[in-house]
Amino acid sequence: MQANQSTEIPFIGDLLTKHLNISDGILDAYFSLVPQPNNDNEVPSKNYIGKPSRYFQPYRVSVFGAYPLMKHWDALEYKMNNCDEENGYFKHYRRESLEGPLKTYAEGFKIGYTDFIDRRISNSELTQSLPLDIRL
């Protein structure tokens, strides 16, 4: 399956909140992909209501339509922002030189997402019995 240039991937966090019957185990596994506050005192926002262990979204940024895991994106951003061609420190992480590979990654991400939705969600016997407004 090929994703075209206009394939829009919805924000992954919205997919979770759209489906209210997701088990706590799945949600805990999803949010555990990135470091989380241990208690309410460590939560950056005093207006947050919810479990501290579910404060930070693992996939918060869209990079050419793909959602990298935040700890990987933060590390890549650090290297791109601290690229030092003169001394060779992170010299292979020039932002301009990574644009092509990031776009290629995003196209593969879109193909994988579209294929997953088409083959595992939209045509699944399990989801066919659900009301249309609950499906993705």
C-alpha positions as CSV (number, residue, x, y, z in Angstrom):
1,M,0.0,0.0,0.0
2,Q,1.3,3.4,-0.8
3,A,0.5,6.6,1.1
4,N,0.2,9.7,-1.0
5,Q,1.8,13.0,-0.1
6,S,-1.5,14.3,1.3
7,T,-2.0,11.5,3.8
8,E,-2.8,13.1,7.1
9,I,-2.0,11.1,10.2
10,P,-4.1,12.2,13.2
11,F,-2.4,13.1,16.4
12,I,-1.9,9.7,18.2
13,G,-3.0,11.1,21.6
14,D,-6.4,12.0,20.0
15,L,-6.9,8.4,18.9
16,L,-6.5,7.3,22.5
17,T,-9.0,9.8,23.9
18,K,-11.5,9.0,21.1
19,H,-11.7,5.4,22.4
20,L,-12.8,5.4,26.0
21,N,-12.7,1.6,26.5
22,I,-8.9,1.3,26.4
23,S,-7.6,-0.7,29.4
24,D,-5.4,0.9,32.0
25,G,-2.7,-1.6,31.1
26,I,-2.5,-0.4,27.5
27,L,-2.6,3.3,28.6
28,D,0.1,2.7,31.2
29,A,2.3,1.0,28.6
30,Y,1.7,3.8,26.1
31,F,2.6,6.6,28.5
32,S,5.5,4.7,29.9
33,L,7.4,5.2,26.7
34,V,8.7,8.5,28.0
35,P,9.7,9.5,31.6
36,Q,6.7,10.7,33.6
37,P,6.4,12.6,36.9
38,N,6.3,10.3,39.9
39,N,3.8,12.3,41.9
40,D,1.6,15.4,41.7
41,N,4.4,17.6,43.0
42,E,6.5,16.8,40.0
43,V,3.8,17.7,37.4
44,P,4.8,20.9,35.6
45,S,1.2,22.2,35.4
46,K,-0.7,22.9,38.6
47,N,-4.0,22.8,36.5
48,Y,-3.5,19.2,35.4
49,I,-6.1,16.7,36.6
50,G,-5.2,13.1,36.1
51,K,-2.6,10.5,36.8
52,P,0.9,12.0,37.0
53,S,2.1,8.8,35.2
54,R,0.1,10.0,32.1
55,Y,1.2,13.6,31.9
56,F,3.7,13.7,29.0
57,Q,2.6,12.4,25.6
58,P,5.1,10.0,24.1
59,Y,4.4,11.4,20.6
60,R,4.0,15.2,20.7
61,V,5.4,16.5,17.5
62,S,4.7,15.8,13.8
63,V,7.8,15.7,11.7
64,F,6.8,15.8,8.0
65,G,3.7,13.9,9.1
66,A,5.4,11.2,11.2
67,Y,5.3,11.0,15.0
68,P,8.7,10.1,16.5
69,L,9.0,9.0,20.1
70,M,9.8,12.2,22.0
71,K,13.0,10.9,23.7
72,H,14.4,10.1,20.2
73,W,13.2,13.4,18.8
74,D,14.7,15.4,21.7
75,A,18.0,13.6,21.3
76,L,18.0,14.4,17.5
77,E,17.0,18.0,18.2
78,Y,19.9,18.3,20.7
79,K,22.4,17.0,18.1
80,M,21.0,19.2,15.3
81,N,21.1,22.3,17.6
82,N,24.7,21.5,18.7
83,C,26.1,20.6,15.4
84,D,29.7,21.8,15.2
85,E,31.2,21.2,11.8
86,E,34.5,22.9,12.8
87,N,35.3,20.4,15.5
88,G,33.4,17.5,14.2
89,Y,31.0,17.3,17.2
90,F,27.7,16.0,15.8
91,K,29.0,17.0,12.3
92,H,26.6,14.5,10.6
93,Y,23.6,16.1,12.2
94,R,23.2,19.2,10.2
95,R,19.5,20.0,10.0
96,E,19.6,20.4,6.2
97,S,21.2,17.1,5.7
98,L,18.6,15.3,7.8
99,E,15.6,16.7,6.0
100,G,15.7,14.1,3.3
101,P,16.0,11.1,5.6
102,L,13.2,12.5,7.9
103,K,10.9,12.9,4.9
104,T,11.7,9.3,3.8
105,Y,10.9,8.1,7.3
106,A,7.7,10.1,7.3
107,E,6.5,8.5,4.1
108,G,7.2,5.0,5.5
109,F,5.4,6.0,8.7
110,K,2.4,7.1,6.7
111,I,2.4,3.8,4.7
112,G,2.6,1.8,7.9
113,Y,-0.2,3.8,9.5
114,T,-2.5,3.6,6.5
115,D,-1.8,-0.1,6.1
116,F,-2.5,-0.8,9.8
117,I,-5.8,1.2,9.7
118,D,-6.9,-0.5,6.4
119,R,-6.0,-4.1,7.3
120,R,-6.3,-4.3,11.1
121,I,-8.9,-1.7,12.1
122,S,-11.3,-0.9,9.2
123,N,-11.7,-4.4,8.0
124,S,-11.5,-6.2,11.3
125,E,-14.4,-8.4,12.3
126,L,-14.1,-6.9,15.8
127,T,-14.6,-3.3,14.6
128,Q,-17.2,-4.1,12.0
129,S,-19.7,-4.7,14.8
130,L,-18.9,-1.3,16.5
131,P,-21.0,1.8,15.8
132,L,-19.5,4.0,13.1
133,D,-18.7,6.9,15.4
134,I,-16.5,4.7,17.6
135,R,-14.3,3.4,14.8
136,L,-11.2,5.3,13.8
